[in-house]
Amino acid sequence: MKHNRQVCCSIFADVMSMYTVQQYITQFHLQPHPEGGYYCRTYASDESINAAALPVRFNGNRLLSTAIYFLLEGKQFSAFHRIKSDELWHFYTGAGLHIYVIHPDGNAEILKLGNDIENGYRFQQLVKAGCWFASMPVDENSFSFVGCTVAPGFDFEDFELADKATLLQQYPQHEQWINQLCK
């Protein structure tokens, strides 16, 4: 049984790698995302959390959780932004993805999302609420097809696209990233 599962997974991976970016966009009904790339909401919980039970940073009720597919073509990037919830990233196929994170205290890190385990990549990476983050495929001749799960659920009211000048003033030590990954 284990061998059959490995063969099946291998065949699925081969088929997935043969898709073009346009086929992913069409197959998964992806639309342009304001931060860059393409997305489609795949899940929104039926239940919500009352605003009174949420931290004060939220100004209304929120769904328990939401999830999206997200795709970046090789030279595209997801511009620096932040949200008020934790966001768990999942790798599906294509090239690995670097997620550039600037923590509120100014510390920064690159989270490696992908299947190149030997080089420090992971199938899941977490960006904590309130961090500025941006992402970009590691191979400009490929694409990254990933997913994101947000809890409490994502709401565009909680989305803030970075202003380059403000971010540079606040975190001058990350000037290279900010200049490269802001719109």
Buried (B, 14 or more C-beta within 10 A) or exposed (E): EEEEEEEEEEEEEEEEEEBEBEEBBEEBEBEEBEBBBBBBEBEBBEEBBEEEEBEEEBEEBBBEBBBBBBBBBBEBBBBBBBBBBBBBBBBBBBBBBBBBBBBEEEEBEBBBBBBBEEEEBBEEBBBEBBBBBBBBBBBEEBBBBBBBBBBBBBBEEBEEEBEBEEBBEBBEEBEEBBEEBBB
